[in-house]
Amino acid sequence: MDKNVTIYTTPTCHFCQMSKEFFKANNVAYTEYNVAADIEKRQEMIDKSGQMGVPVITIGDELIVGFDKRRLDAALGLGEPAATPEAV
């Protein structure tokens, strides 16, 4: 998986923590920006997402707002492959 993963967070955000734990559990390297302290990155996040809610996660060209496990799995190519019917 060569996609660049970035997460914009704040220290008190529960869903940010869940997202980071998900990445660690799946051995996904990511870059984190604390938008409570970094005004430039906060503006970058707002420009990308159109809002101030966190977490904002970018995986390659895909933008995900909040902790959405299904979208994270899909964007990262994780999870079980779709079941296919077996020939009888």
VODRENBA-852031 format. One record per residue: residue number from 0; residue in three letters; x, y, z of N, C-alpha, C in turn. Coordinates in Angstrom, 2 decimals. Example, Ala and Ser with C-alpha at 12.3 -4.5 7.8 and 13.67 -1.06 7.14 Angstrom:
<fivo=0&seza=ALA&n_X=13.19&n_Y=-5.69&n_Z=7.80&ca_X=12.30&ca_Y=-4.50&ca_Z=7.80&c_X=13.20&c_Y=-3.30&c_Z=7.80>
<fivo=1&seza=SER&n_X=12.85&n_Y=-2.25&n_Z=7.08&ca_X=13.67&ca_Y=-1.06&ca_Z=7.14&c_X=12.90&c_Y=0.03&c_Z=7.87>
// end
This chain:
<fivo=0&seza=MET&n_X=0.86&n_Y=-1.17&n_Z=0.00&ca_X=0.00&ca_Y=0.00&ca_Z=0.00&c_X=0.89&c_Y=1.23&c_Z=0.00>
<fivo=1&seza=ASP&n_X=0.91&n_Y=1.95&n_Z=-1.09&ca_X=1.79&ca_Y=3.11&ca_Z=-1.22&c_X=1.05&c_Y=4.43&c_Z=-1.11>
<fivo=2&seza=LYS&n_X=-0.19&n_Y=4.40&n_Z=-0.66&ca_X=-0.96&ca_Y=5.64&ca_Z=-0.57&c_X=-0.49&c_Y=6.45&c_Z=0.63>
<fivo=3&seza=ASN&n_X=-0.41&n_Y=7.77&n_Z=0.43&ca_X=-0.03&ca_Y=8.68&ca_Z=1.49&c_X=-1.24&c_Y=8.90&c_Z=2.40>
<fivo=4&seza=VAL&n_X=-1.07&n_Y=8.67&n_Z=3.71&ca_X=-2.16&ca_Y=8.80&ca_Z=4.67&c_X=-1.85&c_Y=9.97&c_Z=5.60>
<fivo=5&seza=THR&n_X=-2.80&n_Y=10.90&n_Z=5.69&ca_X=-2.68&ca_Y=12.07&ca_Z=6.55&c_X=-3.93&c_Y=12.18&c_Z=7.40>
<fivo=6&seza=ILE&n_X=-3.75&n_Y=12.52&n_Z=8.69&ca_X=-4.89&ca_Y=12.73&ca_Z=9.57&c_X=-4.73&c_Y=14.06&c_Z=10.30>
<fivo=7&seza=TYR&n_X=-5.78&n_Y=14.86&n_Z=10.23&ca_X=-5.85&ca_Y=16.13&ca_Z=10.94&c_X=-6.65&c_Y=15.88&c_Z=12.21>
<fivo=8&seza=THR&n_X=-6.06&n_Y=16.22&n_Z=13.38&ca_X=-6.65&ca_Y=15.86&ca_Z=14.66&c_X=-6.64&c_Y=17.02&c_Z=15.64>
<fivo=9&seza=THR&n_X=-7.30&n_Y=16.78&n_Z=16.79&ca_X=-7.13&ca_Y=17.61&ca_Z=17.98&c_X=-6.87&c_Y=16.66&c_Z=19.15>
<fivo=10&seza=PRO&n_X=-6.23&n_Y=17.14&n_Z=20.20&ca_X=-5.86&ca_Y=16.24&ca_Z=21.31&c_X=-7.05&c_Y=15.60&c_Z=22.03>
<fivo=11&seza=THR&n_X=-8.20&n_Y=16.25&n_Z=22.05&ca_X=-9.33&ca_Y=15.73&ca_Z=22.82&c_X=-10.36&c_Y=14.99&c_Z=21.98>
<fivo=12&seza=CYS&n_X=-10.07&n_Y=14.75&n_Z=20.71&ca_X=-11.03&ca_Y=14.14&ca_Z=19.79&c_X=-11.00&c_Y=12.62&c_Z=19.92>
<fivo=13&seza=HIS&n_X=-12.12&n_Y=12.05&n_Z=20.39&ca_X=-12.24&ca_Y=10.61&ca_Z=20.57&c_X=-12.14&c_Y=9.86&c_Z=19.23>
<fivo=14&seza=PHE&n_X=-12.80&n_Y=10.36&n_Z=18.19&ca_X=-12.77&ca_Y=9.69&ca_Z=16.90&c_X=-11.40&c_Y=9.79&c_Z=16.24>
<fivo=15&seza=CYS&n_X=-10.65&n_Y=10.84&n_Z=16.56&ca_X=-9.27&ca_Y=10.95&ca_Z=16.08&c_X=-8.44&c_Y=9.82&c_Z=16.69>
<fivo=16&seza=GLN&n_X=-8.61&n_Y=9.59&n_Z=17.99&ca_X=-7.88&ca_Y=8.53&ca_Z=18.67&c_X=-8.25&c_Y=7.17&c_Z=18.10>
<fivo=17&seza=MET&n_X=-9.55&n_Y=6.95&n_Z=17.84&ca_X=-9.98&ca_Y=5.69&ca_Z=17.24&c_X=-9.34&c_Y=5.48&c_Z=15.87>
<fivo=18&seza=SER&n_X=-9.26&n_Y=6.55&n_Z=15.08&ca_X=-8.65&ca_Y=6.46&ca_Z=13.76&c_X=-7.19&c_Y=6.09&c_Z=13.86>
<fivo=19&seza=LYS&n_X=-6.46&n_Y=6.73&n_Z=14.77&ca_X=-5.04&ca_Y=6.45&ca_Z=14.93&c_X=-4.82&c_Y=5.02&c_Z=15.44>
<fivo=20&seza=GLU&n_X=-5.67&n_Y=4.55&n_Z=16.33&ca_X=-5.58&ca_Y=3.17&ca_Z=16.82&c_X=-5.84&c_Y=2.18&c_Z=15.67>
<fivo=21&seza=PHE&n_X=-6.82&n_Y=2.51&n_Z=14.81&ca_X=-7.11&ca_Y=1.68&ca_Z=13.63&c_X=-5.88&c_Y=1.59&c_Z=12.73>
<fivo=22&seza=PHE&n_X=-5.24&n_Y=2.73&n_Z=12.46&ca_X=-4.04&ca_Y=2.74&ca_Z=11.61&c_X=-2.94&c_Y=1.89&c_Z=12.24>
<fivo=23&seza=LYS&n_X=-2.70&n_Y=2.06&n_Z=13.54&ca_X=-1.64&ca_Y=1.30&ca_Z=14.21&c_X=-1.94&c_Y=-0.20&c_Z=14.18>
<fivo=24&seza=ALA&n_X=-3.19&n_Y=-0.58&n_Z=14.42&ca_X=-3.58&ca_Y=-2.00&ca_Z=14.43&c_X=-3.39&c_Y=-2.63&c_Z=13.05>
<fivo=25&seza=ASN&n_X=-3.48&n_Y=-1.81&n_Z=12.00&ca_X=-3.35&ca_Y=-2.32&ca_Z=10.63&c_X=-2.00&c_Y=-1.97&c_Z=10.00>
<fivo=26&seza=ASN&n_X=-1.05&n_Y=-1.54&n_Z=10.84&ca_X=0.31&ca_Y=-1.21&ca_Z=10.37&c_X=0.30&c_Y=-0.21&c_Z=9.23>
<fivo=27&seza=VAL&n_X=-0.53&n_Y=0.83&n_Z=9.35&ca_X=-0.62&ca_Y=1.87&ca_Z=8.34&c_X=0.16&c_Y=3.09&c_Z=8.83>
<fivo=28&seza=ALA&n_X=1.19&n_Y=3.46&n_Z=8.10&ca_X=1.96&ca_Y=4.65&ca_Z=8.44&c_X=1.13&c_Y=5.88&c_Z=8.07>
<fivo=29&seza=TYR&n_X=1.18&n_Y=6.90&n_Z=8.93&ca_X=0.40&ca_Y=8.11&ca_Z=8.66&c_X=1.14&c_Y=9.34&c_Z=9.19>
<fivo=30&seza=THR&n_X=0.76&n_Y=10.48&n_Z=8.65&ca_X=1.26&ca_Y=11.76&ca_Z=9.13&c_X=0.12&c_Y=12.43&c_Z=9.87>
<fivo=31&seza=GLU&n_X=0.39&n_Y=12.89&n_Z=11.09&ca_X=-0.65&ca_Y=13.53&ca_Z=11.91&c_X=-0.36&c_Y=15.01&c_Z=12.07>
<fivo=32&seza=TYR&n_X=-1.41&n_Y=15.82&n_Z=11.94&ca_X=-1.31&ca_Y=17.25&ca_Z=12.20&c_X=-2.32&c_Y=17.62&c_Z=13.28>
<fivo=33&seza=ASN&n_X=-1.83&n_Y=18.24&n_Z=14.35&ca_X=-2.69&ca_Y=18.72&ca_Z=15.43&c_X=-3.18&c_Y=20.11&c_Z=15.06>
<fivo=34&seza=VAL&n_X=-4.42&n_Y=20.18&n_Z=14.61&ca_X=-4.96&ca_Y=21.46&ca_Z=14.12&c_X=-5.37&c_Y=22.39&c_Z=15.25>
<fivo=35&seza=ALA&n_X=-5.33&n_Y=21.92&n_Z=16.49&ca_X=-5.58&ca_Y=22.81&ca_Z=17.63&c_X=-4.35&c_Y=23.71&c_Z=17.84>
<fivo=36&seza=ALA&n_X=-3.17&n_Y=23.21&n_Z=17.48&ca_X=-1.93&ca_Y=23.95&ca_Z=17.70&c_X=-1.34&c_Y=24.54&c_Z=16.42>
<fivo=37&seza=ASP&n_X=-1.64&n_Y=23.93&n_Z=15.27&ca_X=-1.02&ca_Y=24.33&ca_Z=14.00&c_X=-2.05&c_Y=25.06&c_Z=13.13>
<fivo=38&seza=ILE&n_X=-2.01&n_Y=26.38&n_Z=13.19&ca_X=-3.01&ca_Y=27.19&ca_Z=12.49&c_X=-2.92&c_Y=27.01&c_Z=10.97>
<fivo=39&seza=GLU&n_X=-1.72&n_Y=26.89&n_Z=10.45&ca_X=-1.55&ca_Y=26.69&ca_Z=9.00&c_X=-2.19&c_Y=25.38&c_Z=8.54>
<fivo=40&seza=LYS&n_X=-1.96&n_Y=24.30&n_Z=9.29&ca_X=-2.55&ca_Y=23.00&ca_Z=8.95&c_X=-4.07&c_Y=23.02&c_Z=9.17>
<fivo=41&seza=ARG&n_X=-4.53&n_Y=23.78&n_Z=10.17&ca_X=-5.98&ca_Y=23.91&ca_Z=10.38&c_X=-6.62&c_Y=24.52&c_Z=9.14>
<fivo=42&seza=GLN&n_X=-6.01&n_Y=25.57&n_Z=8.60&ca_X=-6.57&ca_Y=26.20&ca_Z=7.40&c_X=-6.49&c_Y=25.25&c_Z=6.20>
<fivo=43&seza=GLU&n_X=-5.41&n_Y=24.50&n_Z=6.09&ca_X=-5.28&ca_Y=23.51&ca_Z=5.03&c_X=-6.41&c_Y=22.49&c_Z=5.12>
<fivo=44&seza=MET&n_X=-6.71&n_Y=22.03&n_Z=6.34&ca_X=-7.80&ca_Y=21.06&ca_Z=6.56&c_X=-9.15&c_Y=21.66&c_Z=6.15>
<fivo=45&seza=ILE&n_X=-9.39&n_Y=22.89&n_Z=6.54&ca_X=-10.65&ca_Y=23.57&ca_Z=6.20&c_X=-10.76&c_Y=23.73&c_Z=4.68>
<fivo=46&seza=ASP&n_X=-9.66&n_Y=24.10&n_Z=4.04&ca_X=-9.66&ca_Y=24.26&ca_Z=2.58&c_X=-9.99&c_Y=22.93&c_Z=1.89>
<fivo=47&seza=LYS&n_X=-9.45&n_Y=21.84&n_Z=2.40&ca_X=-9.68&ca_Y=20.53&ca_Z=1.79&c_X=-11.09&c_Y=20.00&c_Z=2.05>
<fivo=48&seza=SER&n_X=-11.57&n_Y=20.15&n_Z=3.30&ca_X=-12.83&ca_Y=19.51&ca_Z=3.69&c_X=-14.03&c_Y=20.44&c_Z=3.71>
<fivo=49&seza=GLY&n_X=-13.78&n_Y=21.74&n_Z=3.77&ca_X=-14.88&ca_Y=22.69&ca_Z=3.86&c_X=-15.50&c_Y=22.77&c_Z=5.24>
<fivo=50&seza=GLN&n_X=-14.84&n_Y=22.23&n_Z=6.24&ca_X=-15.39&ca_Y=22.26&ca_Z=7.59&c_X=-14.28&c_Y=22.22&c_Z=8.63>
<fivo=51&seza=MET&n_X=-14.70&n_Y=22.37&n_Z=9.91&ca_X=-13.73&ca_Y=22.38&ca_Z=11.00&c_X=-13.77&c_Y=21.11&c_Z=11.84>
<fivo=52&seza=GLY&n_X=-14.66&n_Y=20.17&n_Z=11.54&ca_X=-14.75&ca_Y=18.93&ca_Z=12.31&c_X=-13.55&c_Y=18.04&c_Z=12.07>
<fivo=53&seza=VAL&n_X=-13.16&n_Y=17.29&n_Z=13.09&ca_X=-12.06&ca_Y=16.34&ca_Z=12.99&c_X=-12.54&c_Y=14.96&c_Z=13.42>
<fivo=54&seza=PRO&n_X=-11.90&n_Y=13.91&n_Z=13.01&ca_X=-10.72&ca_Y=13.89&ca_Z=12.16&c_X=-11.07&c_Y=14.09&c_Z=10.69>
<fivo=55&seza=VAL&n_X=-10.13&n_Y=14.67&n_Z=9.97&ca_X=-10.17&ca_Y=14.70&ca_Z=8.52&c_X=-8.99&c_Y=13.84&c_Z=8.07>
<fivo=56&seza=ILE&n_X=-9.28&n_Y=12.84&n_Z=7.26&ca_X=-8.27&ca_Y=11.87&ca_Z=6.84&c_X=-8.17&c_Y=11.90&c_Z=5.33>
<fivo=57&seza=THR&n_X=-6.95&n_Y=11.97&n_Z=4.81&ca_X=-6.75&ca_Y=11.83&ca_Z=3.38&c_X=-5.92&c_Y=10.56&c_Z=3.16>
<fivo=58&seza=ILE&n_X=-6.40&n_Y=9.76&n_Z=2.21&ca_X=-5.69&ca_Y=8.55&ca_Z=1.80&c_X=-5.56&c_Y=8.64&c_Z=0.29>
<fivo=59&seza=GLY&n_X=-4.36&n_Y=8.94&n_Z=-0.16&ca_X=-4.19&ca_Y=9.24&ca_Z=-1.58&c_X=-5.03&c_Y=10.47&c_Z=-1.91>
<fivo=60&seza=ASP&n_X=-5.92&n_Y=10.34&n_Z=-2.89&ca_X=-6.79&ca_Y=11.45&ca_Z=-3.28&c_X=-8.14&c_Y=11.43&c_Z=-2.58>
<fivo=61&seza=GLU&n_X=-8.38&n_Y=10.42&n_Z=-1.74&ca_X=-9.68&ca_Y=10.30&ca_Z=-1.07&c_X=-9.69&c_Y=11.04&c_Z=0.26>
<fivo=62&seza=LEU&n_X=-10.77&n_Y=11.77&n_Z=0.51&ca_X=-10.94&ca_Y=12.52&ca_Z=1.75&c_X=-12.07&c_Y=11.88&c_Z=2.55>
<fivo=63&seza=ILE&n_X=-11.78&n_Y=11.58&n_Z=3.82&ca_X=-12.77&ca_Y=10.96&ca_Z=4.71&c_X=-12.87&c_Y=11.84&c_Z=5.94>
<fivo=64&seza=VAL&n_X=-14.09&n_Y=12.23&n_Z=6.29&ca_X=-14.32&ca_Y=13.03&ca_Z=7.50&c_X=-14.92&c_Y=12.10&c_Z=8.55>
<fivo=65&seza=GLY&n_X=-14.31&n_Y=12.07&n_Z=9.72&ca_X=-14.77&ca_Y=11.21&ca_Z=10.80&c_X=-14.14&c_Y=9.83&c_Z=10.71>
<fivo=66&seza=PHE&n_X=-14.47&n_Y=8.99&n_Z=11.70&ca_X=-13.96&ca_Y=7.61&ca_Z=11.71&c_X=-15.00&c_Y=6.74&c_Z=11.04>
<fivo=67&seza=ASP&n_X=-14.73&n_Y=6.36&n_Z=9.80&ca_X=-15.63&ca_Y=5.53&ca_Z=9.00&c_X=-14.84&c_Y=4.28&c_Z=8.60>
<fivo=68&seza=LYS&n_X=-14.96&n_Y=3.22&n_Z=9.42&ca_X=-14.14&ca_Y=2.03&ca_Z=9.23&c_X=-14.30&c_Y=1.43&c_Z=7.84>
<fivo=69&seza=ARG&n_X=-15.52&n_Y=1.36&n_Z=7.34&ca_X=-15.73&ca_Y=0.77&ca_Z=6.01&c_X=-15.00&c_Y=1.56&c_Z=4.93>
<fivo=70&seza=ARG&n_X=-15.09&n_Y=2.88&n_Z=4.99&ca_X=-14.40&ca_Y=3.70&ca_Z=3.98&c_X=-12.89&c_Y=3.61&c_Z=4.14>
<fivo=71&seza=LEU&n_X=-12.41&n_Y=3.56&n_Z=5.39&ca_X=-10.97&ca_Y=3.41&ca_Z=5.62&c_X=-10.48&c_Y=2.06&c_Z=5.08>
<fivo=72&seza=ASP&n_X=-11.23&n_Y=0.99&n_Z=5.39&ca_X=-10.87&ca_Y=-0.33&ca_Z=4.87&c_X=-10.79&c_Y=-0.31&c_Z=3.35>
<fivo=73&seza=ALA&n_X=-11.81&n_Y=0.27&n_Z=2.71&ca_X=-11.86&ca_Y=0.29&ca_Z=1.24&c_X=-10.71&c_Y=1.12&c_Z=0.67>
<fivo=74&seza=ALA&n_X=-10.46&n_Y=2.29&n_Z=1.25&ca_X=-9.42&ca_Y=3.17&ca_Z=0.73&c_X=-8.03&c_Y=2.57&c_Z=0.89>
<fivo=75&seza=LEU&n_X=-7.87&n_Y=1.76&n_Z=1.94&ca_X=-6.57&ca_Y=1.15&ca_Z=2.21&c_X=-6.43&c_Y=-0.26&c_Z=1.64>
<fivo=76&seza=GLY&n_X=-7.52&n_Y=-0.78&n_Z=1.08&ca_X=-7.49&ca_Y=-2.14&ca_Z=0.55&c_X=-7.43&c_Y=-3.19&c_Z=1.64>
<fivo=77&seza=LEU&n_X=-8.04&n_Y=-2.90&n_Z=2.79&ca_X=-8.06&ca_Y=-3.83&ca_Z=3.92&c_X=-9.38&c_Y=-4.59&c_Z=3.96>
<fivo=78&seza=GLY&n_X=-9.47&n_Y=-5.54&n_Z=4.85&ca_X=-10.72&ca_Y=-6.26&ca_Z=5.06&c_X=-10.83&c_Y=-7.48&c_Z=4.18>
<fivo=79&seza=GLU&n_X=-11.91&n_Y=-8.18&n_Z=4.38&ca_X=-12.17&ca_Y=-9.42&ca_Z=3.66&c_X=-12.59&c_Y=-9.11&c_Z=2.23>
<fivo=80&seza=PRO&n_X=-12.09&n_Y=-9.88&n_Z=1.27&ca_X=-12.56&ca_Y=-9.71&ca_Z=-0.10&c_X=-14.03&c_Y=-10.14&c_Z=-0.18>
<fivo=81&seza=ALA&n_X=-14.73&n_Y=-9.59&n_Z=-1.11&ca_X=-16.14&ca_Y=-9.94&ca_Z=-1.30&c_X=-16.26&c_Y=-11.43&c_Z=-1.60>
<fivo=82&seza=ALA&n_X=-17.27&n_Y=-12.05&n_Z=-1.01&ca_X=-17.49&ca_Y=-13.48&ca_Z=-1.25&c_X=-17.94&c_Y=-13.69&c_Z=-2.70>
<fivo=83&seza=THR&n_X=-17.41&n_Y=-14.73&n_Z=-3.29&ca_X=-17.82&ca_Y=-15.06&ca_Z=-4.66&c_X=-18.46&c_Y=-16.44&c_Z=-4.66>
<fivo=84&seza=PRO&n_X=-19.51&n_Y=-16.62&n_Z=-5.40&ca_X=-20.14&ca_Y=-17.94&ca_Z=-5.42&c_X=-19.20&c_Y=-18.97&c_Z=-6.03>
<fivo=85&seza=GLU&n_X=-19.21&n_Y=-20.15&n_Z=-5.45&ca_X=-18.36&ca_Y=-21.22&ca_Z=-5.97&c_X=-19.10&c_Y=-21.99&c_Z=-7.04>
<fivo=86&seza=ALA&n_X=-18.36&n_Y=-22.47&n_Z=-8.00&ca_X=-18.97&ca_Y=-23.29&ca_Z=-9.07&c_X=-19.42&c_Y=-24.63&c_Z=-8.48>
<fivo=87&seza=VAL&n_X=-20.55&n_Y=-25.08&n_Z=-8.88&ca_X=-21.09&ca_Y=-26.34&ca_Z=-8.35&c_X=-20.94&c_Y=-27.44&c_Z=-9.37>
// end
